[in-house]
Amino acid sequence: MFFAHVLVCSHACMSAHIRKEPSDEHVVIASDIFKLVSDPTRLKILWALLHGEHSVGELAEDIKAKPAAVSQHLSKLRAAHMVLFVAMVFECFIRLRTSMSAA
């Protein structure tokens, strides 16, 4: 995930005592990510997906939310390329996106 990459890079720069200012573009991207994950429901969804792929119904049950609300939050996470939808025969499963090169 880009978010994890940002944290690792910032930690590496700090631990090496190198101070390199992020570009304006990177600041905007990081700000957008923080806004996106600041919602408690989306944070719960991401936490659940850290433990494996889920259907919308499973996520709704796990985080105690209505499936329609979960779907709306997943749409935002999908638009930000943070989750992937995997279509199965009768159901769609969602998983965390682990790299920016994944489709």
N, CA, C and O atoms as CSV, one atom per row, in Angstrom:
chain,resi,resn,atom,element,x,y,z
A,1,MET,N,N,0.833,-1.182,0.000
A,1,MET,CA,C,0.000,0.000,0.000
A,1,MET,C,C,0.873,1.239,0.000
A,1,MET,O,O,1.939,1.248,0.616
A,2,PHE,N,N,0.446,2.254,-0.664
A,2,PHE,CA,C,1.200,3.498,-0.720
A,2,PHE,C,C,1.389,4.062,0.677
A,2,PHE,O,O,2.468,4.547,1.016
A,3,PHE,N,N,0.332,3.997,1.494
A,3,PHE,CA,C,0.376,4.534,2.847
A,3,PHE,C,C,1.516,3.910,3.641
A,3,PHE,O,O,2.279,4.625,4.291
A,4,ALA,N,N,1.643,2.589,3.596
A,4,ALA,CA,C,2.721,1.901,4.297
A,4,ALA,C,C,4.072,2.326,3.727
A,4,ALA,O,O,5.038,2.487,4.474
A,5,HIS,N,N,4.143,2.507,2.415
A,5,HIS,CA,C,5.382,2.930,1.761
A,5,HIS,C,C,5.806,4.312,2.259
A,5,HIS,O,O,6.990,4.550,2.499
A,6,VAL,N,N,4.844,5.220,2.413
A,6,VAL,CA,C,5.139,6.566,2.898
A,6,VAL,C,C,5.723,6.492,4.301
A,6,VAL,O,O,6.712,7.163,4.598
A,7,LEU,N,N,5.114,5.675,5.175
A,7,LEU,CA,C,5.604,5.565,6.541
A,7,LEU,C,C,6.998,4.953,6.593
A,7,LEU,O,O,7.851,5.424,7.345
A,8,VAL,N,N,7.238,3.919,5.809
A,8,VAL,CA,C,8.554,3.281,5.789
A,8,VAL,C,C,9.601,4.255,5.273
A,8,VAL,O,O,10.684,4.361,5.849
A,9,CYS,N,N,9.294,4.965,4.200
A,9,CYS,CA,C,10.242,5.923,3.644
A,9,CYS,C,C,10.523,7.045,4.624
A,9,CYS,O,O,11.672,7.461,4.772
A,10,SER,N,N,9.491,7.543,5.299
A,10,SER,CA,C,9.717,8.640,6.234
A,10,SER,C,C,10.548,8.163,7.417
A,10,SER,O,O,11.396,8.904,7.914
A,11,HIS,N,N,10.318,6.941,7.873
A,11,HIS,CA,C,11.108,6.389,8.972
A,11,HIS,C,C,12.566,6.209,8.546
A,11,HIS,O,O,13.478,6.529,9.309
A,12,ALA,N,N,12.786,5.709,7.354
A,12,ALA,CA,C,14.146,5.500,6.861
A,12,ALA,C,C,14.882,6.830,6.754
A,12,ALA,O,O,16.056,6.922,7.112
A,13,CYS,N,N,14.202,7.853,6.266
A,13,CYS,CA,C,14.837,9.164,6.149
A,13,CYS,C,C,15.165,9.747,7.520
A,13,CYS,O,O,16.224,10.346,7.705
A,14,MET,N,N,14.255,9.573,8.480
A,14,MET,CA,C,14.497,10.097,9.820
A,14,MET,C,C,15.612,9.342,10.514
A,14,MET,O,O,16.448,9.953,11.181
A,15,SER,N,N,15.643,8.018,10.371
A,15,SER,CA,C,16.652,7.235,11.069
A,15,SER,C,C,18.035,7.451,10.476
A,15,SER,O,O,19.035,7.241,11.164
A,16,ALA,N,N,18.116,7.856,9.238
A,16,ALA,CA,C,19.401,8.120,8.602
A,16,ALA,C,C,19.809,9.589,8.781
A,16,ALA,O,O,20.827,10.028,8.247
A,17,HIS,N,N,19.005,10.335,9.533
A,17,HIS,CA,C,19.265,11.754,9.783
A,17,HIS,C,C,19.330,12.554,8.490
A,17,HIS,O,O,20.083,13.521,8.371
A,18,ILE,N,N,18.538,12.134,7.544
A,18,ILE,CA,C,18.442,12.854,6.275
A,18,ILE,C,C,17.103,13.581,6.284
A,18,ILE,O,O,16.061,12.965,6.505
A,19,ARG,N,N,17.128,14.838,6.055
A,19,ARG,CA,C,15.882,15.598,6.029
A,19,ARG,C,C,15.611,16.005,4.587
A,19,ARG,O,O,16.228,16.926,4.054
A,20,LYS,N,N,14.696,15.313,3.987
A,20,LYS,CA,C,14.307,15.621,2.619
A,20,LYS,C,C,12.824,15.957,2.635
A,20,LYS,O,O,11.997,15.125,3.007
A,21,GLU,N,N,12.501,17.139,2.243
A,21,GLU,CA,C,11.110,17.578,2.231
A,21,GLU,C,C,10.357,16.858,1.119
A,21,GLU,O,O,10.874,16.706,0.012
A,22,PRO,N,N,9.133,16.414,1.413
A,22,PRO,CA,C,8.333,15.781,0.355
A,22,PRO,C,C,7.884,16.843,-0.645
A,22,PRO,O,O,7.759,18.024,-0.319
A,23,SER,N,N,7.653,16.392,-1.851
A,23,SER,CA,C,7.154,17.313,-2.873
A,23,SER,C,C,5.720,17.707,-2.520
A,23,SER,O,O,5.062,17.026,-1.734
A,24,ASP,N,N,5.247,18.788,-3.091
A,24,ASP,CA,C,3.870,19.225,-2.862
A,24,ASP,C,C,2.891,18.132,-3.276
A,24,ASP,O,O,1.872,17.921,-2.618
A,25,GLU,N,N,3.200,17.444,-4.360
A,25,GLU,CA,C,2.331,16.361,-4.840
A,25,GLU,C,C,2.236,15.245,-3.798
A,25,GLU,O,O,1.146,14.741,-3.526
A,26,HIS,N,N,3.363,14.862,-3.221
A,26,HIS,CA,C,3.353,13.806,-2.202
A,26,HIS,C,C,2.603,14.238,-0.946
A,26,HIS,O,O,1.940,13.419,-0.309
A,27,VAL,N,N,2.702,15.502,-0.587
A,27,VAL,CA,C,1.972,16.012,0.579
A,27,VAL,C,C,0.466,15.919,0.333
A,27,VAL,O,O,-0.287,15.522,1.222
A,28,VAL,N,N,0.033,16.281,-0.860
A,28,VAL,CA,C,-1.397,16.206,-1.201
A,28,VAL,C,C,-1.868,14.749,-1.179
A,28,VAL,O,O,-2.941,14.455,-0.653
A,29,ILE,N,N,-1.076,13.841,-1.743
A,29,ILE,CA,C,-1.439,12.424,-1.756
A,29,ILE,C,C,-1.551,11.895,-0.327
A,29,ILE,O,O,-2.528,11.228,0.014
A,30,ALA,N,N,-0.560,12.189,0.504
A,30,ALA,CA,C,-0.588,11.724,1.896
A,30,ALA,C,C,-1.787,12.308,2.633
A,30,ALA,O,O,-2.443,11.603,3.400
A,31,SER,N,N,-2.077,13.574,2.414
A,31,SER,CA,C,-3.224,14.217,3.053
A,31,SER,C,C,-4.530,13.533,2.648
A,31,SER,O,O,-5.401,13.299,3.487
A,32,ASP,N,N,-4.661,13.216,1.364
A,32,ASP,CA,C,-5.864,12.526,0.884
A,32,ASP,C,C,-6.001,11.148,1.522
A,32,ASP,O,O,-7.105,10.731,1.872
A,33,ILE,N,N,-4.895,10.450,1.673
A,33,ILE,CA,C,-4.935,9.118,2.294
A,33,ILE,C,C,-5.350,9.232,3.752
A,33,ILE,O,O,-6.182,8.457,4.224
A,34,PHE,N,N,-4.773,10.196,4.470
A,34,PHE,CA,C,-5.145,10.373,5.873
A,34,PHE,C,C,-6.620,10.719,6.015
A,34,PHE,O,O,-7.279,10.235,6.936
A,35,LYS,N,N,-7.151,11.546,5.119
A,35,LYS,CA,C,-8.582,11.873,5.150
A,35,LYS,C,C,-9.416,10.613,4.918
A,35,LYS,O,O,-10.421,10.385,5.591
A,36,LEU,N,N,-8.987,9.815,3.969
A,36,LEU,CA,C,-9.730,8.605,3.622
A,36,LEU,C,C,-9.785,7.621,4.784
A,36,LEU,O,O,-10.844,7.066,5.077
A,37,VAL,N,N,-8.660,7.404,5.443
A,37,VAL,CA,C,-8.630,6.398,6.522
A,37,VAL,C,C,-9.015,6.979,7.873
A,37,VAL,O,O,-9.003,6.258,8.871
A,38,SER,N,N,-9.354,8.257,7.934
A,38,SER,CA,C,-9.759,8.843,9.211
A,38,SER,C,C,-11.181,8.441,9.611
A,38,SER,O,O,-11.578,8.631,10.760
A,39,ASP,N,N,-11.937,7.896,8.680
A,39,ASP,CA,C,-13.294,7.444,8.988
A,39,ASP,C,C,-13.220,6.124,9.764
A,39,ASP,O,O,-12.577,5.181,9.303
A,40,PRO,N,N,-13.866,6.039,10.930
A,40,PRO,CA,C,-13.790,4.819,11.746
A,40,PRO,C,C,-14.268,3.552,11.027
A,40,PRO,O,O,-13.686,2.483,11.209
A,41,THR,N,N,-15.307,3.663,10.223
A,41,THR,CA,C,-15.807,2.485,9.512
A,41,THR,C,C,-14.794,2.002,8.482
A,41,THR,O,O,-14.553,0.800,8.364
A,42,ARG,N,N,-14.202,2.925,7.740
A,42,ARG,CA,C,-13.191,2.522,6.762
A,42,ARG,C,C,-11.967,1.918,7.447
A,42,ARG,O,O,-11.364,0.978,6.929
A,43,LEU,N,N,-11.605,2.451,8.598
A,43,LEU,CA,C,-10.479,1.891,9.356
A,43,LEU,C,C,-10.788,0.462,9.799
A,43,LEU,O,O,-9.922,-0.410,9.729
A,44,LYS,N,N,-12.016,0.220,10.252
A,44,LYS,CA,C,-12.435,-1.139,10.638
A,44,LYS,C,C,-12.409,-2.079,9.438
A,44,LYS,O,O,-11.991,-3.231,9.556
A,45,ILE,N,N,-12.847,-1.596,8.300
A,45,ILE,CA,C,-12.835,-2.412,7.076
A,45,ILE,C,C,-11.403,-2.791,6.719
A,45,ILE,O,O,-11.115,-3.957,6.450
A,46,LEU,N,N,-10.509,-1.813,6.716
A,46,LEU,CA,C,-9.112,-2.090,6.388
A,46,LEU,C,C,-8.492,-3.063,7.379
A,46,LEU,O,O,-7.721,-3.941,6.992
A,47,TRP,N,N,-8.825,-2.910,8.654
A,47,TRP,CA,C,-8.302,-3.824,9.679
A,47,TRP,C,C,-8.780,-5.252,9.410
A,47,TRP,O,O,-7.998,-6.200,9.481
A,48,ALA,N,N,-10.062,-5.394,9.101
A,48,ALA,CA,C,-10.604,-6.726,8.811
A,48,ALA,C,C,-9.927,-7.332,7.586
A,48,ALA,O,O,-9.644,-8.530,7.560
A,49,LEU,N,N,-9.667,-6.510,6.575
A,49,LEU,CA,C,-9.052,-7.014,5.346
A,49,LEU,C,C,-7.576,-7.369,5.531
A,49,LEU,O,O,-7.016,-8.124,4.736
A,50,LEU,N,N,-6.953,-6.833,6.567
A,50,LEU,CA,C,-5.574,-7.239,6.871
A,50,LEU,C,C,-5.501,-8.729,7.193
A,50,LEU,O,O,-4.449,-9.354,7.054
A,51,HIS,N,N,-6.627,-9.288,7.622
A,51,HIS,CA,C,-6.675,-10.683,8.026
A,51,HIS,C,C,-7.241,-11.599,6.948
A,51,HIS,O,O,-7.548,-12.760,7.220
A,52,GLY,N,N,-7.380,-11.088,5.734
A,52,GLY,CA,C,-7.848,-11.905,4.624
A,52,GLY,C,C,-9.021,-11.292,3.900
A,52,GLY,O,O,-9.657,-10.356,4.385
A,53,GLU,N,N,-9.297,-11.841,2.719
A,53,GLU,CA,C,-10.387,-11.289,1.925
A,53,GLU,C,C,-11.731,-11.652,2.538
A,53,GLU,O,O,-11.880,-12.676,3.206
A,54,HIS,N,N,-12.700,-10.786,2.294
A,54,HIS,CA,C,-14.056,-10.928,2.834
A,54,HIS,C,C,-15.064,-10.567,1.752
A,54,HIS,O,O,-14.752,-9.841,0.809
A,55,SER,N,N,-16.259,-11.078,1.903
A,55,SER,CA,C,-17.378,-10.580,1.100
A,55,SER,C,C,-17.923,-9.343,1.813
A,55,SER,O,O,-17.573,-9.084,2.964
A,56,VAL,N,N,-18.768,-8.590,1.136
A,56,VAL,CA,C,-19.376,-7.412,1.756
A,56,VAL,C,C,-20.173,-7.835,2.990
A,56,VAL,O,O,-20.110,-7.182,4.032
A,57,GLY,N,N,-20.918,-8.926,2.866
A,57,GLY,CA,C,-21.716,-9.410,3.993
A,57,GLY,C,C,-20.858,-9.789,5.193
A,57,GLY,O,O,-21.207,-9.487,6.335
A,58,GLU,N,N,-19.732,-10.455,4.930
A,58,GLU,CA,C,-18.824,-10.830,6.023
A,58,GLU,C,C,-18.232,-9.585,6.691
A,58,GLU,O,O,-18.130,-9.513,7.916
A,59,LEU,N,N,-17.846,-8.614,5.871
A,59,LEU,CA,C,-17.309,-7.373,6.440
A,59,LEU,C,C,-18.362,-6.674,7.297
A,59,LEU,O,O,-18.071,-6.217,8.402
A,60,ALA,N,N,-19.581,-6.595,6.779
A,60,ALA,CA,C,-20.657,-5.939,7.517
A,60,ALA,C,C,-20.875,-6.620,8.863
A,60,ALA,O,O,-21.048,-5.954,9.883
A,61,GLU,N,N,-20.864,-7.942,8.858
A,61,GLU,CA,C,-21.049,-8.693,10.101
A,61,GLU,C,C,-19.870,-8.465,11.053
A,61,GLU,O,O,-20.066,-8.244,12.249
A,62,ASP,N,N,-18.658,-8.520,10.521
A,62,ASP,CA,C,-17.452,-8.356,11.349
A,62,ASP,C,C,-17.378,-6.986,12.017
A,62,ASP,O,O,-17.001,-6.880,13.183
A,63,ILE,N,N,-17.735,-5.949,11.284
A,63,ILE,CA,C,-17.599,-4.606,11.845
A,63,ILE,C,C,-18.921,-4.049,12.369
A,63,ILE,O,O,-18.998,-2.895,12.792
A,64,LYS,N,N,-19.946,-4.874,12.334
A,64,LYS,CA,C,-21.273,-4.505,12.846
A,64,LYS,C,C,-21.817,-3.237,12.172
A,64,LYS,O,O,-22.163,-2.251,12.822
A,65,ALA,N,N,-21.873,-3.314,10.844
A,65,ALA,CA,C,-22.407,-2.209,10.041
A,65,ALA,C,C,-23.362,-2.785,9.000
A,65,ALA,O,O,-23.340,-3.985,8.725
A,66,LYS,N,N,-24.184,-1.941,8.436
A,66,LYS,CA,C,-25.112,-2.375,7.395
A,66,LYS,C,C,-24.338,-2.613,6.103
A,66,LYS,O,O,-23.416,-1.862,5.786
A,67,PRO,N,N,-24.709,-3.662,5.348
A,67,PRO,CA,C,-24.020,-3.948,4.091
A,67,PRO,C,C,-23.992,-2.757,3.122
A,67,PRO,O,O,-23.000,-2.549,2.425
A,68,ALA,N,N,-25.075,-1.981,3.078
A,68,ALA,CA,C,-25.111,-0.824,2.173
A,68,ALA,C,C,-24.048,0.206,2.572
A,68,ALA,O,O,-23.398,0.796,1.708
A,69,ALA,N,N,-23.874,0.418,3.871
A,69,ALA,CA,C,-22.857,1.366,4.351
A,69,ALA,C,C,-21.461,0.847,4.020
A,69,ALA,O,O,-20.598,1.611,3.588
A,70,VAL,N,N,-21.240,-0.454,4.222
A,70,VAL,CA,C,-19.950,-1.058,3.914
A,70,VAL,C,C,-19.646,-0.895,2.419
A,70,VAL,O,O,-18.523,-0.560,2.045
A,71,SER,N,N,-20.642,-1.131,1.577
A,71,SER,CA,C,-20.458,-0.984,0.126
A,71,SER,C,C,-20.053,0.433,-0.245
A,71,SER,O,O,-19.190,0.626,-1.101
A,72,GLN,N,N,-20.666,1.422,0.387
A,72,GLN,CA,C,-20.317,2.815,0.092
A,72,GLN,C,C,-18.872,3.108,0.485
A,72,GLN,O,O,-18.145,3.770,-0.256
A,73,HIS,N,N,-18.463,2.617,1.643
A,73,HIS,CA,C,-17.084,2.834,2.080
A,73,HIS,C,C,-16.100,2.085,1.174
A,73,HIS,O,O,-15.026,2.597,0.859
A,74,LEU,N,N,-16.469,0.886,0.765
A,74,LEU,CA,C,-15.606,0.117,-0.142
A,74,LEU,C,C,-15.444,0.816,-1.483
A,74,LEU,O,O,-14.378,0.745,-2.095
A,75,SER,N,N,-16.481,1.484,-1.939
A,75,SER,CA,C,-16.385,2.234,-3.198
A,75,SER,C,C,-15.317,3.311,-3.102
A,75,SER,O,O,-14.556,3.520,-4.047
A,76,LYS,N,N,-15.258,3.993,-1.968
A,76,LYS,CA,C,-14.245,5.034,-1.783
A,76,LYS,C,C,-12.852,4.425,-1.690
A,76,LYS,O,O,-11.901,4.964,-2.255
A,77,LEU,N,N,-12.725,3.307,-0.983
A,77,LEU,CA,C,-11.428,2.636,-0.875
A,77,LEU,C,C,-10.976,2.091,-2.229
A,77,LEU,O,O,-9.790,2.101,-2.557
A,78,ARG,N,N,-11.942,1.618,-3.000
A,78,ARG,CA,C,-11.615,1.092,-4.338
A,78,ARG,C,C,-11.171,2.226,-5.260
A,78,ARG,O,O,-10.217,2.068,-6.021
A,79,ALA,N,N,-11.850,3.353,-5.196
A,79,ALA,CA,C,-11.491,4.505,-6.023
A,79,ALA,C,C,-10.075,5.001,-5.694
A,79,ALA,O,O,-9.383,5.551,-6.551
A,80,ALA,N,N,-9.664,4.797,-4.450
A,80,ALA,CA,C,-8.315,5.201,-4.023
A,80,ALA,C,C,-7.298,4.088,-4.251
A,80,ALA,O,O,-6.143,4.206,-3.840
A,81,HIS,N,N,-7.720,3.015,-4.900
A,81,HIS,CA,C,-6.849,1.879,-5.218
A,81,HIS,C,C,-6.285,1.203,-3.966
A,81,HIS,O,O,-5.163,0.697,-3.977
A,82,MET,N,N,-7.073,1.201,-2.893
A,82,MET,CA,C,-6.614,0.576,-1.647
A,82,MET,C,C,-7.133,-0.848,-1.493
A,82,MET,O,O,-6.571,-1.633,-0.728
A,83,VAL,N,N,-8.192,-1.187,-2.210
A,83,VAL,CA,C,-8.742,-2.540,-2.153
A,83,VAL,C,C,-8.999,-3.043,-3.566
A,83,VAL,O,O,-9.145,-2.263,-4.507
A,84,LEU,N,N,-9.051,-4.346,-3.689
A,84,LEU,CA,C,-9.374,-5.003,-4.949
A,84,LEU,C,C,-10.649,-5.812,-4.782
A,84,LEU,O,O,-10.897,-6.378,-3.717
A,85,PHE,N,N,-11.447,-5.867,-5.820
A,85,PHE,CA,C,-12.634,-6.706,-5.833
A,85,PHE,C,C,-12.325,-7.930,-6.685
A,85,PHE,O,O,-11.883,-7.806,-7.827
A,86,VAL,N,N,-12.556,-9.092,-6.130
A,86,VAL,CA,C,-12.289,-10.346,-6.822
A,86,VAL,C,C,-13.635,-11.026,-7.066
A,86,VAL,O,O,-14.285,-11.480,-6.124
A,87,ALA,N,N,-14.047,-11.094,-8.319
A,87,ALA,CA,C,-15.344,-11.684,-8.657
A,87,ALA,C,C,-15.256,-13.204,-8.649
A,87,ALA,O,O,-14.387,-13.794,-9.291
A,88,MET,N,N,-16.160,-13.821,-7.921
A,88,MET,CA,C,-16.286,-15.278,-7.893
A,88,MET,C,C,-17.617,-15.616,-8.577
A,88,MET,O,O,-18.320,-14.717,-9.037
A,89,VAL,N,N,-17.954,-16.871,-8.643
A,89,VAL,CA,C,-19.167,-17.290,-9.353
A,89,VAL,C,C,-20.420,-16.631,-8.780
A,89,VAL,O,O,-21.211,-16.055,-9.527
A,90,PHE,N,N,-20.610,-16.712,-7.453
A,90,PHE,CA,C,-21.835,-16.198,-6.859
A,90,PHE,C,C,-21.614,-14.980,-5.967
A,90,PHE,O,O,-22.579,-14.376,-5.497
A,91,GLU,N,N,-20.388,-14.624,-5.735
A,91,GLU,CA,C,-20.114,-13.576,-4.771
A,91,GLU,C,C,-18.854,-12.809,-5.177
A,91,GLU,O,O,-18.031,-13.302,-5.947
A,92,CYS,N,N,-18.725,-11.621,-4.654
A,92,CYS,CA,C,-17.540,-10.803,-4.884
A,92,CYS,C,C,-16.789,-10.683,-3.571
A,92,CYS,O,O,-17.389,-10.375,-2.541
A,93,PHE,N,N,-15.488,-10.920,-3.592
A,93,PHE,CA,C,-14.669,-10.796,-2.396
A,93,PHE,C,C,-13.768,-9.582,-2.538
A,93,PHE,O,O,-13.387,-9.194,-3.643
A,94,ILE,N,N,-13.439,-8.997,-1.407
A,94,ILE,CA,C,-12.608,-7.805,-1.383
A,94,ILE,C,C,-11.332,-8.134,-0.633
A,94,ILE,O,O,-11.364,-8.827,0.384
A,95,ARG,N,N,-10.198,-7.636,-1.137
A,95,ARG,CA,C,-8.920,-7.824,-0.449
A,95,ARG,C,C,-8.143,-6.521,-0.517
A,95,ARG,O,O,-8.403,-5.668,-1.366
A,96,LEU,N,N,-7.184,-6.382,0.391
A,96,LEU,CA,C,-6.313,-5.221,0.367
A,96,LEU,C,C,-5.448,-5.260,-0.874
A,96,LEU,O,O,-5.033,-6.330,-1.319
A,97,ARG,N,N,-5.186,-4.132,-1.413
A,97,ARG,CA,C,-4.271,-4.055,-2.541
A,97,ARG,C,C,-2.869,-3.911,-1.960
A,97,ARG,O,O,-2.609,-3.004,-1.169
A,98,THR,N,N,-1.975,-4.802,-2.351
A,98,THR,CA,C,-0.649,-4.813,-1.760
A,98,THR,C,C,0.402,-4.116,-2.600
A,98,THR,O,O,1.512,-3.884,-2.122
A,99,SER,N,N,0.085,-3.780,-3.825
A,99,SER,CA,C,1.041,-3.031,-4.643
A,99,SER,C,C,0.280,-2.171,-5.624
A,99,SER,O,O,-0.867,-2.452,-5.970
A,100,MET,N,N,0.936,-1.126,-6.059
A,100,MET,CA,C,0.293,-0.216,-7.006
A,100,MET,C,C,0.248,-0.805,-8.406
A,100,MET,O,O,-0.455,-0.277,-9.268
A,101,SER,N,N,0.976,-1.881,-8.655
A,101,SER,CA,C,0.980,-2.480,-9.992
A,101,SER,C,C,-0.160,-3.475,-10.179
A,101,SER,O,O,-0.439,-3.884,-11.306
A,102,ALA,N,N,-0.830,-3.873,-9.084
A,102,ALA,CA,C,-1.934,-4.830,-9.190
A,102,ALA,C,C,-3.098,-4.189,-9.921
A,102,ALA,O,O,-3.330,-2.985,-9.808
A,103,ALA,N,N,-3.832,-5.004,-10.675
A,103,ALA,CA,C,-4.964,-4.471,-11.457
A,103,ALA,C,C,-6.167,-4.232,-10.589
A,103,ALA,O,O,-7.204,-3.787,-11.080
